[in-house]
Amino acid sequence: MEKFLTTLFLSESVQRTIEPKIVKNIVAKGSIIIQAGRVNDDLFFLEKGIARGYYYNDNDNNSDNEITSWIVSEGSFVAVPHSFCGRKPSAETVHLLEKSIIYTISYDDLKEISQNNPEIAALKSHWVEQYLIRYDERLRALRSTSALNRLLFFEEHYKELLNRVPLKYIASFLGITPQTLSKLRSERMRTERKHSQ
């Protein structure tokens, strides 16, 4: 817990205030931590593991119609902002792709602490800013470029996930089919081998 709290760059007195409100859990691979249709009541921090947010295409709850909206790993906060901040049912489900170590604080506890503490309020503001910046970068890169450029974006910004996330989820995140992703990766490997000879 102490290691996690120091990553937040909070004063010791604020750490003492927030610590009793945070719960550490080891959660199994495949666990759903935020369910679509329910209000996202907790903010999570991933110490270890990977989380994926997804929704269903055409409201068809068939796994073939899942659209991956985001993927994050260690050192990331996890929430569905429109649900967590807006107190509305989530449009996304979030599940863990690996056995994970997560820290959890409830919306109510975070709200109570941040009302009385400018450091926590600033941390919340920083989290929202970082989310918006990543969302903007991701939206532009993934919706306005070629499939190859989307793959290059993923390799540059999510390199640590390439061998940890199933290709079908990466393909969905990039807005391409798994077959197209495999083809692009094969072509890139052939090109890299030619250049290295």
N, C-alpha and C positions, 0 to 999 in steps of 0.2 A: 504494500500500500504506500509506503514511504517513497519508493522509487517513482510510482505513478504521480503522487502529489507534487514531487519536485519537478516533474516535466511540465506542470502547469504554471511554474514561476510565480507562485503565490507566497506571500509572507507566511512565517511560521504561525502567527495567530490565526490567519485565515485558514491555513491547512488544518489547524486544530478544530476550527468551526465546522469545516466541511467534511472532515474525515468520518465522523459518526454517521453521516448521511449516505456514504458511499459503500456499496456492497461489491465484493470481489467474488466472481464465480468462474469455475472451469466448466465450459459448456461443450457438449458433444457436437461433432460434425453433423451437419444437416439440421440442426435445431433452428426453429423459426423464432426470432427474437422480436419481430414486429409483424403483425398480421394485418393484411389488407382488410379494410372494413371496420377496423377498431382504431381507437385513438392511440397514437404513440405516446405513452405516458412516461417513458424513461429515455434518458440520454445515456448512451453507452460509449465506452472508450475501449478500443481494442489494444490490449497489451501484446497479445499474440493471436494470430489467426487471420482469417479473411472473411469479410461479409459481402454479400451481394444483394442489391436491391433489384426487384423485378415487378412487373405488372403483366397482366394478360392482354393479349391482342383481342379486340372485339368482345371483351368480357367473357371469353370462353376459357374456363379454368382447366384447360388441357395443357400439360407441360410442353407440348409442341408449340404452343402459342405464347410461351413466356418471352417477354422482352426484357433483357437486362438493361437497367437504366444506369447502374453504377456498381463499381467494385472497389473496395478499400481494404487495406491491410494494416499491419502494426502501426501504432502511433496515431490512428485516426479516431475521430469522434463519429458515432453512428446514430443517426436519427432520420426520420422523414420530416423535413422542416415544415411542410404545409400542415402536417398533422401535429407534430410536437409543439410548434410555436402557435399555430392557428387553432389548436384544440378541436380539430375535425377528424373524421375517420380517414385513415391512411388509404391512399390509392395504390400503395406498394406493399409488398411483402419483403421482409429482409431475413435471409437465412445465412447460416455460417457454413462456409465451404471447408473448413478445417476445425479440428478440436481447438477451442479458443479460450483465452483468458480475457475476461471482460470485467470492467468496472461499471457500475450502474448507479445513477442517481435519478430520483423521480422528478418529474416536472414541478410538482408542488414544493418539494424540498429545495430545488434549485431556485425557484421563484422566491421563496421565503428568504433564503440566504442572500440572493442577489439584491433584494430590496434594501437590505441593511448593510450591504458591503459593496463598495465601488470596484474592488478588485474582481469580484465574481461577475459583476455587471460588465466590466471591460472584457473579461474572458468570454462571456456569452457573445458580446459584440464582435470580438475577434473571430470566434467560431463561425458566426453568420457571414462575416466578410470573406473568410477563407472559402466557405462553401460556395458563395456567389462567384468568386473569382474562378474556382475550379469548374463550376457549372458553366460559366461563360466560355472558358477555354475549351472545355469538352464539347459544348454545343457547336461552336464554330468549327472545330477540328473534325468532328464526326459527321456533321451534316452538310458541309460545304466543300468537301474535297473528295478525291478519288479513293477507291478502296485501298489502293497501295498507300496513299498518304495517311489514311486512317490507321492502317497497320503500323506505319512508321511512328505516328503519334503515340500509339499504344506502347510500342517498344521503347520509346524515349521516356514517356511519363509513368509507365507501369512495368518497367523491366523486371522487377522482382516478382511479378505475378505470372510471367509467361509460362513457367513450368509448374505453376501451382494451381492454376485455374483451368478447368476443362475447356477445351477448344470451343465447344458449342456455346458456352457462356461468353467467351471472348468474341466470337463471331456475332452473337446477338448484340453485344455491347457496341460493336463496330458497325452494325447495321448491314451485315453481309451473311451469306450462308456459310456453314462450316466447310463446304466443298470449296468455295471461293477462298476462304482463309487458308485451307491446306494448300491450294494451288499457289497462292501468293507466297506462302512461307517456303514452299519447295523452290519456286523461281528465285527467291532471294538467296536461298542457300546455294543454289547452282551459280548464281552471279558472284557471290562472295568467294566460292571456291575458285572460280576462274580468275578473279582479281588477286587471289593469294598465291597463285602458281607463278 
